[in-house]
Amino acid sequence: MRLDGSNATFELNYTLDTFTCFYVSALGCRYLEPELLSFLGGYRDVMLVKADTEGATLLVMGAGKYNSGYYLFDSIPFGSKDQPLKESIARFSVVYPTGRIRTFYNVTATQNVFSQAAKSPAKSSKKG
């Protein structure tokens, strides 16, 4: 999960079985799109950026809430509200805007994290 302001980009890595791999190679990733989007079903605004036979990138607009100079990202279970993921994800990493990475192991949800909002550049007081 890469944090960028209130948005979060998820990069998923997966392995497809042989039949599905051939199917996706021949017909494209539209077949995978509903399942990929349902993986982040707890979020309201999820968009598939790209997908192929090895992984996908999903963008969640407004994943974090702004509060007092920070963006707060609440823990959200993987899967949909009706069908939460039962198996844990072996490794889940959060990449902060500064480049710092925190990795969590064996999780079934995103983690509660926060990042400092970018400071707006100081306005010039010079007059021309």
Sequence and secondary structure as in RCSB ss.txt:
>XXXX:A:sequence
MRLDGSNATFELNYTLDTFTCFYVSALGCRYLEPELLSFLGGYRDVMLVKADTEGATLLVMGAGKYNSGYYLFDS
IPFGSKDQPLKESIARFSVVYPTGRIRTFYNVTATQNVFSQAAKSPAKSSKKG
>XXXX:A:secstr
 EEETTEEEEEEE    HHHHHHHHHH GGGTHHHHHHHTTTSSSEEEEEE SSEEEEEETT SEEETTEEEE  
 BSB SSSB  S EEEEEEE TTS EEEEEEESB   EEEE            
